[in-house]
Amino acid sequence: MLLPCMGVVSAFTTTGRELEHWLRGKNALCDYLVDHTVEAVEEYAKGKVWSRVIWDVTAVGWLLNDENRLMLHRLVPTLVPGYDHRYSQDPSRPLCRMVYHVNRDALFSDLVSHIAAPAGA
């Protein structure tokens, strides 16, 4: 599986207002995530408008991606990393699944439904 960062995973962003709306007050974990994220971003954003990519959630989202609900992918030959910081392609290499689109709203809704659910639900 290949999850390209820029242009694919980078589309999975959130904002402080969105975190506050969907997570604040749901449980201790949600409050911690909101506090930690907003505090960390405010430190470098210094009062400017911001959004933040949630990189690691996309890997878990891939595992939950039944029927391409959260992400779209295609089979491509595995890429060969080069010393020049680029990838080369060789059509004879084994195939892997490469994500080319993250359904941002579906993935965020799925995240919220899992971490904001009441204990024991």
PASEBA-1860 file (N, C-alpha, C; in nm, 3 decimals):
! residues 121
1> MLLPCMGV> 0.084/-0.116/0.000/0.000/0.000/0.000/0.090/0.123/0.000 ~ 0.051/0.221/-0.078/0.125/0.346/-0.089/0.027/0.461/-0.068 ~ 0.057/0.543/0.032/-0.024/0.662/0.062/0.063/0.784/0.035 ~ 0.058/0.840/-0.087/0.140/0.958/-0.116/0.100/1.074/-0.026 ~ 0.200/1.140/0.030/0.171/1.250/0.124/0.116/1.372/0.053 ~ 0.198/1.436/-0.028/0.155/1.562/-0.089/0.057/1.537/-0.203 ~ -0.055/1.603/-0.195/-0.157/1.592/-0.299/-0.259/1.483/-0.275 ~ -0.236/1.394/-0.180/-0.334/1.289/-0.149/-0.364/1.295/0.000
9> VSAFTTTG> -0.273/1.245/0.083/-0.295/1.248/0.228/-0.303/1.391/0.279 ~ -0.232/1.482/0.215/-0.234/1.623/0.258/-0.373/1.685/0.248 ~ -0.466/1.619/0.181/-0.603/1.668/0.173/-0.682/1.638/0.300 ~ -0.628/1.555/0.388/-0.699/1.519/0.510/-0.661/1.617/0.621 ~ -0.728/1.730/0.623/-0.698/1.837/0.719/-0.816/1.862/0.811 ~ -0.786/1.932/0.919/-0.890/1.976/1.011/-0.850/2.112/1.068 ~ -0.943/2.176/1.136/-0.918/2.307/1.197/-0.956/2.300/1.345 ~ -0.913/2.400/1.420/-0.946/2.406/1.561/-1.095/2.412/1.585
17> RELEHWLR> -1.164/2.493/1.507/-1.309/2.506/1.523/-1.379/2.372/1.498 ~ -1.332/2.300/1.398/-1.392/2.170/1.368/-1.366/2.071/1.481 ~ -1.244/2.070/1.533/-1.211/1.981/1.645/-1.297/2.015/1.767 ~ -1.310/2.143/1.795/-1.392/2.186/1.909/-1.537/2.139/1.892 ~ -1.590/2.156/1.772/-1.731/2.121/1.747/-1.756/1.970/1.760 ~ -1.672/1.889/1.698/-1.699/1.747/1.690/-1.644/1.664/1.806 ~ -1.541/1.715/1.875/-1.477/1.632/1.977/-1.486/1.686/2.120 ~ -1.487/1.816/2.137/-1.483/1.874/2.272/-1.597/1.821/2.358
25> GKNALCDY> -1.563/1.772/2.478/-1.662/1.728/2.575/-1.715/1.586/2.554 ~ -1.667/1.515/2.453/-1.718/1.379/2.429/-1.660/1.278/2.527 ~ -1.529/1.289/2.554/-1.461/1.202/2.651/-1.321/1.260/2.675 ~ -1.250/1.200/2.769/-1.117/1.252/2.807/-1.019/1.247/2.690 ~ -1.023/1.142/2.610/-0.933/1.132/2.495/-0.960/1.244/2.395 ~ -1.085/1.269/2.366/-1.120/1.376/2.272/-1.073/1.512/2.323 ~ -1.097/1.539/2.451/-1.052/1.666/2.507/-0.901/1.679/2.499 ~ -0.829/1.571/2.528/-0.683/1.573/2.518/-0.639/1.603/2.375
33> LVDHTVEA> -0.698/1.537/2.277/-0.659/1.557/2.137/-0.686/1.701/2.093 ~ -0.800/1.756/2.131/-0.831/1.894/2.096/-0.730/1.988/2.161 ~ -0.710/1.973/2.291/-0.617/2.061/2.363/-0.477/2.053/2.305 ~ -0.427/1.933/2.287/-0.290/1.913/2.238/-0.273/1.969/2.097 ~ -0.367/1.941/2.009/-0.356/1.987/1.870/-0.364/2.138/1.861 ~ -0.463/2.196/1.924/-0.481/2.341/1.917/-0.361/2.412/1.980 ~ -0.314/2.364/2.093/-0.199/2.426/2.159/-0.074/2.418/2.070 ~ -0.049/2.303/2.012/0.070/2.287/1.926/0.062/2.377/1.803
41> VEEYAKGK> -0.053/2.385/1.741/-0.066/2.466/1.620/-0.061/2.615/1.653 ~ -0.127/2.655/1.758/-0.125/2.797/1.795/0.017/2.846/1.823 ~ 0.101/2.755/1.871/0.240/2.791/1.899/0.314/2.834/1.773 ~ 0.291/2.764/1.661/0.360/2.804/1.538/0.276/2.895/1.450 ~ 0.143/2.890/1.460/0.059/2.975/1.375/0.054/3.118/1.429 ~ 0.071/3.135/1.558/0.075/3.266/1.622/-0.042/3.357/1.582 ~ -0.165/3.305/1.598/-0.284/3.385/1.572/-0.330/3.391/1.428 ~ -0.260/3.323/1.337/-0.301/3.321/1.196/-0.401/3.208/1.172
49> VWSRVIWD> -0.473/3.216/1.064/-0.565/3.111/1.024/-0.484/2.984/0.997 ~ -0.536/2.869/1.041/-0.463/2.746/1.020/-0.556/2.628/0.995 ~ -0.501/2.529/0.931/-0.559/2.394/0.924/-0.441/2.301/0.940 ~ -0.468/2.178/0.978/-0.360/2.084/1.005/-0.390/1.950/0.941 ~ -0.289/1.893/0.877/-0.302/1.760/0.819/-0.294/1.657/0.932 ~ -0.380/1.558/0.926/-0.378/1.449/1.024/-0.320/1.327/0.952 ~ -0.190/1.326/0.936/-0.121/1.225/0.854/-0.152/1.082/0.896 ~ -0.135/1.050/1.025/-0.138/0.912/1.070/-0.276/0.847/1.063
57> VTAVGWLL> -0.381/0.925/1.068/-0.516/0.868/1.063/-0.542/0.801/0.928 ~ -0.478/0.848/0.824/-0.504/0.790/0.691/-0.457/0.645/0.681 ~ -0.350/0.609/0.751/-0.304/0.470/0.749/-0.408/0.377/0.812 ~ -0.465/0.420/0.924/-0.571/0.342/0.988/-0.695/0.342/0.899 ~ -0.725/0.457/0.839/-0.839/0.466/0.748/-0.828/0.367/0.634 ~ -0.707/0.346/0.585/-0.687/0.249/0.476/-0.731/0.110/0.521 ~ -0.698/0.073/0.644/-0.735/-0.059/0.696/-0.886/-0.075/0.709 ~ -0.957/0.036/0.728/-1.103/0.033/0.744/-1.176/0.063/0.613
65> NDENRLML> -1.104/0.069/0.504/-1.157/0.119/0.377/-1.240/0.014/0.302 ~ -1.351/-0.026/0.361/-1.437/-0.122/0.294/-1.511/-0.056/0.178 ~ -1.513/-0.122/0.066/-1.585/-0.077/-0.054/-1.544/0.063/-0.100 ~ -1.417/0.099/-0.082/-1.365/0.230/-0.125/-1.445/0.346/-0.069 ~ -1.500/0.330/0.049/-1.581/0.434/0.111/-1.496/0.552/0.156 ~ -1.374/0.524/0.203/-1.290/0.629/0.260/-1.181/0.676/0.165 ~ -1.133/0.587/0.079/-1.023/0.620/-0.012/-1.039/0.544/-0.143 ~ -0.987/0.604/-0.249/-0.984/0.537/-0.378/-0.839/0.499/-0.408
73> HRLVPTLV> -0.822/0.383/-0.469/-0.687/0.337/-0.499/-0.684/0.267/-0.635 ~ -0.564/0.243/-0.682/-0.545/0.165/-0.804/-0.418/0.081/-0.787 ~ -0.409/-0.024/-0.866/-0.289/-0.107/-0.863/-0.184/-0.046/-0.955 ~ -0.062/-0.032/-0.902/0.050/0.021/-0.980/0.174/-0.063/-0.950 ~ 0.269/-0.069/-1.043/0.394/-0.137/-1.010/0.464/-0.063/-0.895 ~ 0.524/-0.138/-0.804/0.595/-0.075/-0.693/0.703/0.017/-0.748 ~ 0.719/0.130/-0.682/0.815/0.231/-0.725/0.954/0.197/-0.670 ~ 1.056/0.245/-0.739/1.194/0.221/-0.698/1.253/0.355/-0.653
81> PGYDHRYS> 1.284/0.369/-0.522/1.342/0.495/-0.477/1.484/0.511/-0.529 ~ 1.516/0.633/-0.572/1.649/0.659/-0.626/1.731/0.747/-0.533 ~ 1.860/0.750/-0.557/1.950/0.832/-0.476/1.930/0.981/-0.504 ~ 1.861/1.015/-0.611/1.835/1.155/-0.643/1.704/1.205/-0.581 ~ 1.649/1.128/-0.486/1.525/1.162/-0.414/1.402/1.158/-0.505 ~ 1.410/1.082/-0.610/1.297/1.061/-0.701/1.270/0.912/-0.710 ~ 1.154/0.880/-0.765/1.118/0.740/-0.786/1.129/0.709/-0.934 ~ 1.173/0.589/-0.963/1.167/0.544/-1.102/1.060/0.436/-1.111
89> QDPSRPLC> 1.013/0.413/-1.232/0.908/0.315/-1.253/0.959/0.203/-1.340 ~ 0.915/0.084/-1.307/0.950/-0.035/-1.384/0.825/-0.120/-1.391 ~ 0.761/-0.129/-1.507/0.634/-0.202/-1.518/0.644/-0.350/-1.483 ~ 0.764/-0.406/-1.476/0.778/-0.548/-1.444/0.780/-0.574/-1.293 ~ 0.781/-0.470/-1.212/0.785/-0.488/-1.067/0.650/-0.535/-1.014 ~ 0.647/-0.594/-0.894/0.520/-0.639/-0.834/0.424/-0.522/-0.814 ~ 0.297/-0.553/-0.814/0.195/-0.449/-0.798/0.171/-0.415/-0.651 ~ 0.132/-0.291/-0.627/0.088/-0.249/-0.494/-0.033/-0.157/-0.514
97> RMVYHVNR> -0.107/-0.138/-0.407/-0.222/-0.048/-0.411/-0.175/0.093/-0.376 ~ -0.205/0.189/-0.463/-0.168/0.327/-0.438/-0.296/0.409/-0.424 ~ -0.310/0.476/-0.311/-0.424/0.562/-0.286/-0.406/0.689/-0.369 ~ -0.509/0.728/-0.441/-0.502/0.851/-0.520/-0.606/0.954/-0.477 ~ -0.695/0.916/-0.385/-0.796/1.012/-0.337/-0.841/0.972/-0.197 ~ -0.842/1.069/-0.106/-0.896/1.050/0.029/-1.030/1.123/0.034 ~ -1.135/1.048/0.069/-1.266/1.110/0.087/-1.264/1.174/0.226 ~ -1.221/1.297/0.231/-1.193/1.369/0.355/-1.310/1.366/0.452
105> DALFSDLV> -1.428/1.400/0.407/-1.543/1.408/0.497/-1.582/1.271/0.551 ~ -1.579/1.169/0.466/-1.613/1.034/0.513/-1.511/0.984/0.615 ~ -1.384/1.009/0.590/-1.280/0.965/0.683/-1.289/1.041/0.815 ~ -1.313/1.171/0.810/-1.325/1.248/0.934/-1.448/1.202/1.013 ~ -1.558/1.178/0.945/-1.679/1.128/1.013/-1.653/0.994/1.079 ~ -1.580/0.907/1.010/-1.547/0.777/1.065/-1.459/0.792/1.189 ~ -1.361/0.882/1.183/-1.274/0.909/1.297/-1.357/0.955/1.417 ~ -1.444/1.052/1.394/-1.526/1.105/1.501/-1.614/0.995/1.561
113> SHIAAPAG> -1.674/0.913/1.477/-1.764/0.808/1.528/-1.690/0.708/1.615 ~ -1.563/0.687/1.588/-1.485/0.592/1.668/-1.432/0.651/1.798 ~ -1.376/0.771/1.793/-1.313/0.822/1.914/-1.407/0.903/2.002 ~ -1.518/0.950/1.949/-1.612/1.030/2.029/-1.729/0.947/2.079 ~ -1.728/0.818/2.051/-1.838/0.733/2.096/-1.835/0.720/2.249 ~ -1.950/0.714/2.311/-1.955/0.696/2.457/-1.886/0.566/2.497 ~ -1.829/0.563/2.614/-1.762/0.443/2.664/-1.859/0.324/2.663 ~ -1.809/0.212/2.616/-1.891/0.091/2.611/-1.981/0.080/2.489
121> A> -1.978/0.181/2.401/-2.065/0.178/2.282/-2.005/0.093/2.173
END
